Amino acid sequence: MPEKKRKMALLGHETDVTEVDIVEKKNERMAEYTLEDGSVIRFIAYPTAVIRIDGQYNPDGTPIYLVLNQPLTTVISSPDNMKKKQ
């Protein structure tokens, strides 16, 4: 699918951006966290869109991208005292 140019509100003003399709995914990894309350959760952020900010570049000359994502959190375990009584 071709790139899609549009305007997007960024930092309080309309900015020209280009939505760029993802054509390949590699190394999708979940992060696992043990919390202070004893629970263990896994987290991954699934990209829903990648946006290139037109005319904006990092100091090394590479374009600036924003990744819009949908987080997914899974509870792996939690202490019995944290669970709802049935």
Rosetta blueprint (number, residue, H / E / L):
1 M L
2 P L
3 E L
4 K E
5 K E
6 R E
7 K E
8 M E
9 A E
10 L E
11 L L
12 G L
13 H E
14 E E
15 T E
16 D E
17 V E
18 T E
19 E E
20 V E
21 D L
22 I L
23 V L
24 E L
25 K L
26 K L
27 N L
28 E L
29 R L
30 M L
31 A E
32 E E
33 Y E
34 T E
35 L L
36 E L
37 D L
38 G L
39 S L
40 V E
41 I E
42 R E
43 F E
44 I E
45 A E
46 Y E
47 P E
48 T E
49 A E
50 V E
51 I E
52 R E
53 I E
54 D E
55 G E
56 Q E
57 Y E
58 N L
59 P L
60 D L
61 G L
62 T L
63 P E
64 I E
65 Y E
66 L E
67 V E
68 L E
69 N E
70 Q E
71 P E
72 L E
73 T E
74 T E
75 V E
76 I E
77 S E
78 S L
79 P L
80 D H
81 N H
82 M H
83 K L
84 K L
85 K L
86 Q L
